[in-house]
Amino acid sequence: MGSNETGIGRSEHSVLKQKHFAGVVEYLSRVAKRAMEKWEGVDPCYWIFDMNSARPFYPLQEGDDCGIHLPSSSVIGPKIAARNGHQVVAVLMDIDKMNVCELIHYYTAQAEDEDVYMEAYIKCGDSSKLILDHARSTYASRFGYVYVDPNVPSIPKTLTEFYAHTCNQKIDLIINIAATSLKRQGLSLEQEIRQVMAYKRKWLIREPYGRHQWTMLIGTNWVKVNDWSAKGFHLLDTEAGRAIFDRVSKTKQELEAAERGQLEIGGFTQLPTGATPSI
């Protein structure tokens, strides 16, 4: 989690983001638990890959270390999965050494709780590279999720390499991203996730919020629509979901061109030389 809206972390939307994230993990880990009980030969552990783990807790008010603290994804996800009966293996990655030190301290203390099985690999460095250290498994399949909440507005390209391994194709993907920040770099959400989308049968998108168009994408192999629509999520293969996806992926000019029939679905308009796109 960063220090402002365009980075990871504390912002005016932090509480809402963590509430949504907790709800997503609650659902996905429950579904995975039922599936794992039916399948044979799958890894008995629920694997969590948090690619930008941050510190375990951070204050809601900047500089107020004695005030109310909000748990980060590195605490919320593993705790919910364990509560749902999983043996959790969490791979927690962060590039900040102080965050990693705090995570080590926190999970060392958690290891003393004999009522919960939780194994944590805490790694410092570039998560786009570190995740590949755990891309292979001795099991044919494993369940869990990858959570991407990047420090900079981009999606790691190595996710495609990670999911190309058959053992990982039942691991869900959760992405939290500021779509406006992508567009300011001349990128789009559609461009960023196009390759990895092939590895999930179902994709959901949440209604964006804030001037940075914060949205959450979920790639999974199972979903009941009624369980998600009340939470503001829509399947990408529905009219509502595609409309949201186009809105967060395309600039204002591209959307206007699409309305005029000048832009094919999934394509990108060519702006005149020197034109500055309106986000």
N, C-alpha and C positions, 0 to 999 in steps of 0.2 A: 504494500500500500504506500503511495507516495504522499507528497506534501501539498498537492493541489489537484484541481479537477483533471488536469491533463496527464498527471502521473498516477502512480499507484498510491493509495493511502487515504489519509484524512482529507475529507472534503465535505461540502454541505450534503452530499448524497451517501456518505459512508454507511450510516445506519441502515438506510434503505437497501443498499447493495448487499450488506451482510445478511439482512433479513431474507432477501431473495435467494442468495447463495445457500443459506441454511435450508430453505424450503426445497431447493433443487436437490441437494445432497440427501435430504430426508427421503424424497421420493425415489431417486435413483438407487440409493443403497438398499432400500426395502425391496424394490423390484429385483435387484441383483441377488439379494439373499434368497428369495424364492427360486430364482433360476438356478443358483448354485446348488441348492438342495436337490434339484431334479437331475442335473447333469452329472455324468461320470467323467473322471479323468481331468477335472478342472483344478486349477490352483485353489486350495482351501482358503487362501488369504485374499482380502479385498485390498487392491493396490491403489494408493492415492499418489498422484504425481502433481505436486503444487509447484508450478514453475516460477513463481515470484512470491515466496512465502511470507516475507517481511518478518517483523518481530511478533511474538505471540500476542501481545496486547499493546495498544497505543491510546494515548489520551484523546478524548474528543475535542478538547480545547488545546490549541497550540501552546506548548510550554507549561501546561498544567499537569505535571507528572503525578500530582497527589489527588487529582480529581477522578472523574469517571473514565474508566478505560474500556475500550471496545475490543473484543477478541478478533484476531485476524483469521483468514481462511485456514491458516496452518493449525489452528486450534479448533475451529468450528467443524471443519470437515471430518477429521479423524475422530473427534468426540461423538459426532452424530452416527458415523458408521459403526463405531464400537457399541454405541447404545442400541443399535439395531441388530446386534448379535454377531458382528463380523470380527474375524481376526484381522486386524489392520496392519498393513505394511505401508508406511508413509515415506515417500521420497520428497523431502522438503529442500527446495533450492532457492538460494538468494545470492545476489552479487555483493551485498553489503556485509562486511565482516562483523560489525556490531550486531546486526540482526541475527546472523548465524550463531554468534555467541549466546544471545538471549534464548534462541531456540534450543540450543544444546542444554543450557541450564534448565529450561522448562521441561524438556523431555527426559532429562536425567531424573528429575524429581518424579515425573509421571511413571517411570519404570519401577518405582518402589510400590506402586499400587498393584497388588497381586490379583485383584478382581478383574482387571482389564488386560487383554492381550493386545499390545501395540508395540510394533517395532518401527523405529524411525531412523532413516538414513538422512542425515542433515549435511548438505553440501554447499560449499561456497564457490561461486563462479558463474559462468555463462550457462544458464539453464537450457538453452537450445542445444548445447553440447552435452551437458550432464545427463539429460534425459535419455540419451542414446546409450549411456552406460548400463541402463536397466531395460533396454529394448528387447532383450531375448529372455526366454524362459524355458525351463525344462518341461513345463506343462504345455499341452496343445492349446489351451485357452486359459485366460484369467479375466477376472472382472475388477472393476474399479472405475476411476475417472482421472482425467487430466484436467487441471484447472489452469487457465491462462489469463492472467491479469497483468499485462505487461507494463514495464517502466516507461517504455516509449510506445507510441501508437503503431504497432506492427505485430504480425502473427509469426511466430518462429517457423521457418521453412522446414525445419527438421521434423515437424509433426508428421509430415507426409512419410518420411523415412521410418518414423516410429510405428505408424499404423500399417505400414507395408508388411510388417511382421505379423503373420497369421495369429500368433498368440495374443496380440493386443487388440484385435478387431472387435472384441466385446467390451472394451474399455470405453466408457463414455467420454465425451469432450465437452467442457464448459469454457466458454470464452466471454470475458468481460472487456469491452473495448469502447473507446470514445471515437465514434465514427467521424465526427467533424474534424478531429485532429488528423485522421487518416487522409481525408480529402484535402486538407491544407498542404499535405505533402505530395499531392498529385496521385494518391493511391485510393483504393476503395475497398470496402469490406468484401465485396464480391471477388475482387482480384486476390485478396489476401488469403481467402479460405477455399478458393476454387479447387485446388488439387486434393486437399484433405477431405473435402465434402464427399468424395467417392467412397469413402470407407464407412459411411453411416447411412442407414436406410431412411432415417427420419431426422429432420432438422426443425428446431423451434427457434423463434426470435421473440424477444420481449419488446414491448412498446418502449421507445427511447425516452429519456428524460434529460432535462438540463440543456444548456446552450451547446454543450459538447456532444449532444446526442449519445449519451451513454446507453448502451444496449447490451443484452446478454444473449448469446447463442448457445444452443445445446444440440450436439450431434449424438444420436443414440440409435439403437436398433429396436427399441420398443417404446411405445408411448400411447396413453389413452388421452384423447383430446380433452375430454371433460375435466381431467385432473389439472390441466394447464391453462385453459382459457380464462378461468376465474382469477388466475394470477397474472394475467396480462401477456401470456405467451401464446403465439400462434404458429401453426405448422407452416413451413415455407411453401408447401404445395397447395395452400389455400389462397383465396383472393386477398384476405386480410394480411396473411403472412408475407405474401409477395409484395404487397403495397408498402409494408413497413420496411422490408429489405431494400426495395428500390429507393425509398426515401432516405435511408441511412447510407446507401451505397453510392448514390448519384448526386451530382451537384444540381443546383437550381436550374441551370441551363440544360443539363441533360434530361431532367424531368420534363421541362417545357418542350424539348425536342421530341421526347417520347410521346407526349400528348398530341403533338402535331404529326405523329407518324413518321418522324425522321430518324428515329433510333429504334433499332431492333431490340427485343428483349435479350438481356444479357450482353448487349453491346455498349460501346462508349462513343459519345459524340465527339467530333473533332472541332475544337474551339478555334476561332480565327486567331492568327498570329498576334501575340501581345494581349489577348483577352485574358482577364482574370476571372476565374470561375467563382460564382457565388455559392457559398456552402449552404 
